[in-house]
């Protein structure tokens, strides 16, 4: 029997690659063959982190395509990256599919693409191949994109670049996070030129996603029922977690430092503050030091993920004598096996940038949050955590825009002293995990999806 062959195309950011890889692993476990297509730049990072493997298991093959940028160009500049990809990647993907169809007995049956890589869905449509759009973030964030025409029609945003024309709070539906017009997904970029590129891309991608055969989302109906009611075309299949299948997350851009798990084994239950800000957040020296001092002053054990590029790297970012004073009470690692860390019994709370993967992973471990969003949908997720689910607290910035050591220390104490918040977090874990158990909504949707794929 031939294997059904799927091409999976993530958007080239860590928070997009990981959940699509988890979905690919689920599909591989059901007998599908997956060719996973990263940009050349990310392919190198992932293969290095996997210790030079180009296969994940025996059914997922990692391949790469150029992203249209020169070696030295800044791939954190999303406007530049999206334009480069749009220019080069559609033609290269088409060539890859033709090559697979010529050389292999298992022809490409389906393109499974991140909604933010809508160009790949367009290629599949032109080649008359079945297409599935995958949304790795909250259903609320995608429903917001789908509502852009309505926001333009109501005169709330500009139709060319999405700039807010009114300063107000938007509530798309009851029980959805309220959003300030200044904090919309596309308004957080440093230049108007980048904002315009991203905004127009969102509009275009919404059309591609709605035209796909399936639109699946890494969320659960019971976590955000109002969003799924507002946009019923979005189908929940989450939370997609490697840990729920007892596997390691694959597709990390940096090698995971697993020594922190042994360190956690030596800490008391529910004692450790876990601090991690995902793959994009950058701190200036002042803010970094305030956080470092707050962790020191908390008197609690802490595990802190500091990527090599977390600060600008011009000087040692830590306060003088910091490591000596903190000693073995604090552990700093470059990148952590986050799902295993969060589900470890010694973790007390999660200081997070509120990326959707981190949000789901924290919820699925029943942890309360301290929210420190950086950009894009992270502000929306903060609102879910603090206002809708009530399982976390926000930080307040001072007049210079800094979250001070005193503010951090106060909120840590407030959160860890709040038994109701911990009880709600524990309840939400049940809600999230019940969706992927047999009989749960995500489980049923995924089963129907598999049957459609095999038909």
N, C-alpha and C positions, 0 to 999 in steps of 0.2 A: 504494500500500500504506500502511495506517495505521501510525503508530508505536505501539509498546507504551508506555503512559504509567505511570511509576512515581512514587509520592510517597515522598520520603526524609525521615525525621524523626530528626535527631540529638538526643542529650542536650545541653543548652546549656552545654557547657564546651569549651575549645579542643581538648583532647586527644580529644574525641569528634567534634567537627565535622570536623577535618582528615581522619581516615581514612574517614569516611563520604563525604566529598567525593571522596576518591581512588577509592573504590568507584563512586561515581556517575559519575566521569569515565571509568572502565573501561566502565561500562554504556552511557554516551553514545557512546563509541567503537564500540560494537557495535550502534548504531542505536536505542537506547532514548531516550525522551524523559523527562527527570527534572524534577519540581518539588521543589525543595529547601526545606524548611520550617524556618526558624530562629525563635527568639523575636524580638520587635520590637527588643529591646535589642541582641542580637547581630547581627541583620540590619543595623542601622545601622553597627555597628563594621566588619562585613565589607565592606559596600558602600563605606564610607569608605576602607578599606585597599585595595580594588580600584579606587580612584579612581572612585567613583560608578557602577559597573556593576551591573545587576541580573541580568545573564546571565553564565554561565561557558561560553564556547564558544557554539554555537548550539543546543545541546540541553539545557542545564541552566538552568532559570529559578529565581531566588531569590525566595521570598516569605516573609512573616512572619505570626506569630500572637501575640497578647498572652500574657504568662506569668502573669498574675494578680497581679503585684506593682505597687505604686505606683512612680512614677519614682525617688524617692529611696531606696527600700528596698534592702537589701544583698543583691545577687545572689550573693555568695560564701558566704552563709549557706544551705547546701544544704538544710537542713530546711525553711526558709521558702520557698525556691524550689520544691522538690518539691511542697509543699502547694499553693502558688499554681497551679502547672502542672496538677496533678491536678484542681483546682477548675474551671479555665477552658478548658484546651486541648482536652480530648476533644470538647466541643461545637463548638468553633471548627474543629477538624480535619474533623469531620463536615460542617459547612457548606461548607468549602473543597472537599471531595470532591464534594459535591452540585452546587456551582457549576461545577466543571470538567466534570462529567458532563453538565450542562445546556448549557453554552456551547461545548464543544469536541468535535470529531469523535473525538479520541483520548481515550476514556474511561479512567479510572484502573483499571489491571489488577492493580496490586500495591502494597501498602504495605511499604516497607523501613524498619524502625525500629530505632534503637539499643535494645538489650536494656534499658538503664536508662530508656528512655521506653516502658515496657511498656504504658502507657495507649493508645498509638497502635496497638499490635497488637490490643488489646481493641476499639478502634473498628473496625478492619478486619474482625475476626471478626463483630461485630454487623452490619456492612454487607455481609457475605458476599463480601469481597474477599480475594484471596490475600495471605498475609503472610509476610514474611521477617524474622527477628530477626538483627540484626548485633551482634556483640560486638567492641568495638575494642581490648580488652586481652588478656592472656594467657589461654589455655585453663585454666590452673591456677586463676586468680582466679575464673573462672565455675564451675569444678568445685567450688570451695570453697563458693560460694553454693548450688549444687545439694546440697551435703552438710550444709546447716544442719539439716534434720530429724534427721540421724544424730547431729550434735553435741548437739542438744537431748535426744535419746533416751539418749545416753550420759552425760547430766548434766554436760557440759563447759560449756555456755552456757545462759543463761536463755531461756525460750521467748517472753518478752514483748518484751525489748529487746536480746537477744543478749549481755548482760553475762557475761563469763567467771565461772564458778562455781569453776573450778580453775585454778591457775597451772601450766601445763605446755606442752610443745612438741607440736604436732600434725604428723603426717606422714600425709597422706591416702593416699599410695601410695609405694612405693620409687622413688627417683629424682625425686621431687617436692620442691620446697623445703620445709624444715621451718618451721613458723610458731609463734611464741609466742602464747599465747591473748591476751596484752596487745596484740598487733599485728594482730589480725584486721581485715579490710577496714572493718568498721563500728564499731570501737572507738576510732577516732582522732579523734572529733569532740569539741569543747570541752564540750558539754553533753549530759546524758543524754537530754534531750528530742529533740535532733537525732539522736542515735544511734538512738533508738527509731524515729523516722520513717524513717531510712535502712535500718535493719534490716528493718522490716516491708515496706518497698518492695522490698528484695532478695528477700524470700520471695515476694511477689506477682509480681514480674517473672520469677522462675524459672518460675512456672506458665505465664505468658504465652509465654515463650520456648519451653518444651517443647511447647506446643500449636501453635506456628507451623509452617508448611509446611516451612521450612528454617531452620536456625540456623547462620549462617556466622561465622567468627572471623578476625580479622586476626593470624594466627599461622601457623606452618608445622609440619607433623607432626614433621619431624626436629629441630626446636628443643625440642619438649616432648612426646615420644612417650608418656610416662607419663600426662600429663594427658588426651591424646586417647583413650588406652586406658581410662582411668577414666570418661570421659564421652563415649562414642562418638557421641552425638547432636550434638556440636559438630564442625562441618566446617571445616577450615582452608583459607583462600584467600589467605593472606598470604606474605611481607610486601607490603602495599599501599604502594607508594612512587611518588610523582609522578616522582622522578628516574629510575626504571627505564623510564619512558615519555618521558624527556627533556622533561618539562613542569615548570612551576613549581607548587608547592603553592598551592592556592586555599583560601580560607576562613579566612585568618588574621585575628585580632582587631586586630592592630596592623600598620601598614605595615612591610614588610621593608626593612631597610637593606642594599642590595646593594653599597654602597661597600666593605664589609668583604672582598668577594671580590677586589677589586683590591689591597687591603692584603695579603691572603693570598698573592697572586701574587708579592709581593716577598719572602716569607719562605722560608727553606730547607726542603727536604723533611723531613717528620716532626719539626718543631721546635716547633710552636705548641700551647699548652694551650688547649683550647676549654672554656669554662665557661658552662653554661646550665641554668636550673632550671625551665623550663616556665612555665605561665601562672598557677599558684596560690601557689608558695612565697613566703613573706615572711620577711625577716630583721630581727632587732633590730640596733641600732647596733653593739653589741659584736661580734656574730658577723660582720656585714658587714665591719667593720674588720679582724678577724683574717684573713678571706679576702683582702681587698685587700692587706694586708701580706705574706701568704704568696706571692701572685702576684708582688709586687714583689721579694721576697727570692729567688724561684726563679731569677732571672737569665735566664729564658726568655721568648720572646715569648708573649703571651696575647691571646686574643679572648674578651671577657666580655660576655654579654648581661644588661643591667640594665634590666628593665621600669620604666616610670614609677612603678609601685606596688610595687616590690621591697622598699622600706623604708617606714616610716610617713610619710616626706616632711617631717617637722617641721624638719629641718636638713640641711645638706650631709653625707651619710653617709661621705664619703671622709676618710682621715687628712689632716691639714694638709700642704699642699705635695705631695700625692700625684701629681697629673697632671704637675707639672713634673719630679718625680724619675723617673717611669716613662717619660715622653716618648713617642716613637713605638714603643717596644717593646711597649706594651700598647694595645689598642684596645677601647673600650667602646661598644656599640651598644644601642639600645632594643629591637630585635627583629631576628632574623637569618633569612635564607633557609637554615634549618638543614640540609636534606638536601644542598644544594650545598656548604655549609661542611664538613660531615662527610666528604663524598667528595673534598674538596680534598686534594691530595698533601702540603700543608705541615702538616696537622693530625697531632699526635703522640698525643693522648689526649683523652678526653671526661670532664670533671667534670660529673656529671649527677644530677638528682633521681630518675632511674630511672623516669620515666613510661614506659608501654609503647611509645608512638610513638618517643620518644627512644632507648629500648633497641633497638628494631628498626632504627632508622636508624643507630645506632652499630655494631650487629652487621653490618648490610649494607654498612658501609664498612670492616669489618675492624679496628675500633679497640678498644684496651683502655680500661677505665672506672675512674674513681674515683667511688664511690657515695655520694650525699648525699640519701637519700630524705626526703620531707617527710610524706606521709600515704598513706592508702588502700592501693592495690595496690603502691605503690612499694617497700615493705619486702619484699614477695614477689619483686618483680623483682630487688631487690638480692641476694636469696638465690640466684636463678637465676644472676646474673652472677658472684657470688663463690664459691658452693658447688657449683653443678651444672656450669656451663660453664667456670668458673675463668678468666674473662677480665677480672677486675677486683679491686679492693681496697676494703675498708670503711674509714671513718674511725672513730676512737675519740673519744668526748667526755670532757672533764674532769669533775671533781666538780660544776661549775656547769652542766653540760650544753652546754658550748661546745666546738666543734672549733677547737683553737688553731692559730695560724700555724705553730708548730713541727711539729705533727702533720700539717698539710696539706703542708708542704714535704718532710717525711720520706717521706710516702706517694707524692708526685709522683716523687721520686727513685727510690724502690723500684720503682714501676710501670714507669718509663721505662728502668730498668736490667734489667728482667726479659724476656729474649729468649723464654723459653718461653711466657710470657703473650701476647706479641705474635704468636707462631706459632699459638697456639690461636685468637686473635682472627681471624687471617687465614684459618684453616681454617673457622671458624664462618661467615665471610662466604660462602665457597663453599657451605656447607650451606644457608644461608638462601636464597641466590640460585638454587640448583639447584631448589628447590621451586617457583619461579614460571616456570622455563624449561619449554619443551615437554617433556612426559613426566614432569615433576615432579608430586608429589602435589597441591599447591595449584593448579597449572595444570589438572590433570584435574578436580578438584572444581569449579573455576570454569567449566570447559567444560560439565560436566553441569548446573550451575546455570543457565547461559545457555540450554541446550536446554530445561530445564524452564520457564524464564521465557517462552520463545517458543512452548511447546506449547499 
